[in-house]
Amino acid sequence: MDEKKFIKIWIEKLKNGMVKSFPNDFIGDAETELMALPGKALVLGPELFGTFEVLDSDKHLFYQAQDLMVAKYLLYANRNKPAEINFITDLVLREAAIKNYEKHLDEIVMEIVKDFRLQIPNSKKFFEASNQIFNMLNLQRY
């Protein structure tokens, strides 16, 4: 198997339900409020005086987060560019949801590594393959 085929197989595998949906699969019993999103890509902007800017794809300020965890929450929740999300209001539960989602992403990467080493043992292009897989699925790990 070559890297191209490996990437294609993993993209299909992840598209077919292996990736949990953030935040919905991580909310549990937490109280939430609906929050509108712009319906386009969001990126993490610079930190300014202790706040983190979340910018839309046109580099316009969408949200100014008081801490990195809120910015991460918005970025992770915006993966599929929804019009609105369930925003966990409790700080501790919100941070737990983010950490659980990041653990989930890390586990996916570990599965990809394990399979890559098994399927293509002589290749040194794991990072390129995993980056391409995550980019094609709009998965980010901040």
C-alpha positions as CSV (number, residue, x, y, z in Angstrom):
1,M,0.0,0.0,0.0
2,D,1.2,3.5,-0.7
3,E,0.6,6.7,1.2
4,K,-2.1,8.0,-1.1
5,K,-4.2,4.9,-0.7
6,F,-3.6,4.9,3.0
7,I,-4.8,8.5,3.3
8,K,-7.9,7.7,1.2
9,I,-8.8,4.7,3.4
10,W,-8.4,6.7,6.6
11,I,-10.4,9.6,5.3
12,E,-13.3,7.3,4.5
13,K,-13.0,5.5,7.8
14,L,-13.1,8.8,9.7
15,K,-15.9,10.2,7.6
16,N,-18.0,7.2,8.4
17,G,-18.5,7.9,12.1
18,M,-15.2,7.4,13.8
19,V,-14.9,11.1,14.6
20,K,-17.2,12.2,17.4
21,S,-19.1,15.5,17.0
22,F,-18.0,18.4,19.1
23,P,-19.6,19.7,21.3
24,N,-22.7,17.5,21.0
25,D,-21.0,14.1,21.8
26,F,-19.2,15.7,24.8
27,I,-21.9,17.7,26.5
28,G,-23.4,15.0,28.7
29,D,-25.7,16.6,31.3
30,A,-24.1,20.0,31.0
31,E,-26.4,23.1,30.7
32,T,-25.9,24.9,27.4
33,E,-27.1,28.0,25.6
34,L,-27.4,28.4,21.9
35,M,-24.6,30.5,20.3
36,A,-24.7,31.7,16.7
37,L,-21.7,31.1,14.5
38,P,-20.9,32.8,11.2
39,G,-21.2,29.7,9.0
40,K,-17.7,30.0,7.7
41,A,-14.2,28.9,8.7
42,L,-12.8,30.2,11.9
43,V,-9.2,30.6,12.9
44,L,-7.3,31.4,16.0
45,G,-6.0,35.0,15.9
46,P,-3.4,36.5,18.0
47,E,-3.5,36.9,21.8
48,L,-4.0,40.5,22.8
49,F,-3.6,41.5,26.4
50,G,-4.8,38.2,27.7
51,T,-7.7,37.7,25.3
52,F,-7.8,35.5,22.2
53,E,-9.2,36.6,18.9
54,V,-11.3,34.2,16.9
55,L,-11.4,35.4,13.3
56,D,-13.6,34.4,10.4
57,S,-12.1,33.3,7.0
58,D,-12.1,37.0,5.9
59,K,-9.9,37.8,8.9
60,H,-12.7,39.8,10.6
61,L,-13.1,39.5,14.3
62,F,-15.8,37.1,15.2
63,Y,-15.3,36.7,18.9
64,Q,-12.9,37.9,21.6
65,A,-12.4,35.0,24.1
66,Q,-11.3,35.7,27.6
67,D,-9.3,32.5,27.7
68,L,-7.9,30.0,25.3
69,M,-10.4,27.3,26.3
70,V,-13.3,29.3,25.0
71,A,-11.5,30.0,21.8
72,K,-10.8,26.3,21.4
73,Y,-14.4,25.4,22.1
74,L,-15.5,27.7,19.3
75,L,-12.9,26.5,16.8
76,Y,-13.7,22.8,17.5
77,A,-17.4,23.3,17.4
78,N,-17.1,25.1,14.1
79,R,-15.6,22.1,12.3
80,N,-18.6,21.7,10.0
81,K,-19.5,25.4,9.9
82,P,-22.9,25.2,11.7
83,A,-25.1,28.3,12.1
84,E,-25.3,27.7,15.8
85,I,-23.9,25.5,18.6
86,N,-24.6,24.4,22.1
87,F,-22.2,26.3,24.3
88,I,-21.6,24.8,27.7
89,T,-22.1,27.5,30.3
90,D,-20.3,25.8,33.2
91,L,-16.5,26.5,33.0
92,V,-15.4,23.2,34.5
93,L,-17.7,21.1,32.3
94,R,-16.8,23.1,29.3
95,E,-13.0,22.5,29.9
96,A,-13.7,18.9,30.5
97,A,-15.5,18.6,27.2
98,I,-12.6,20.2,25.4
99,K,-10.0,18.0,27.1
100,N,-12.1,14.9,26.3
101,Y,-12.4,16.0,22.6
102,E,-8.6,16.6,22.4
103,K,-8.0,13.1,24.0
104,H,-10.4,11.7,21.3
105,L,-8.3,13.4,18.5
106,D,-5.1,12.1,20.1
107,E,-6.5,8.6,20.1
108,I,-7.4,8.9,16.5
109,V,-3.8,10.0,15.7
110,M,-2.4,7.0,17.6
111,E,-4.7,4.7,15.6
112,I,-3.4,6.2,12.4
113,V,0.2,5.9,13.6
114,K,-0.3,2.2,14.5
115,D,-1.9,1.4,11.2
116,F,0.6,3.4,9.2
117,R,3.5,1.5,10.7
118,L,1.7,-1.7,10.0
119,Q,0.7,-0.9,6.4
120,I,3.7,1.1,5.3
121,P,6.6,0.2,7.6
122,N,9.4,1.6,5.5
123,S,7.9,5.1,4.9
124,K,9.0,8.1,6.9
125,K,6.0,10.2,5.7
126,F,3.7,9.7,8.6
127,F,3.4,13.4,9.5
128,E,2.6,14.3,6.0
129,A,-0.1,11.6,5.8
130,S,-1.7,12.4,9.1
131,N,-1.7,16.2,8.4
132,Q,-3.4,15.5,5.0
133,I,-6.0,13.3,6.7
134,F,-6.8,15.9,9.3
135,N,-6.8,18.8,6.8
136,M,-9.2,17.0,4.4
137,L,-11.6,16.4,7.3
138,N,-11.2,19.9,8.7
139,L,-9.9,18.5,12.0
140,Q,-7.7,20.7,14.1
141,R,-5.9,20.2,17.4
142,Y,-5.0,23.4,19.1
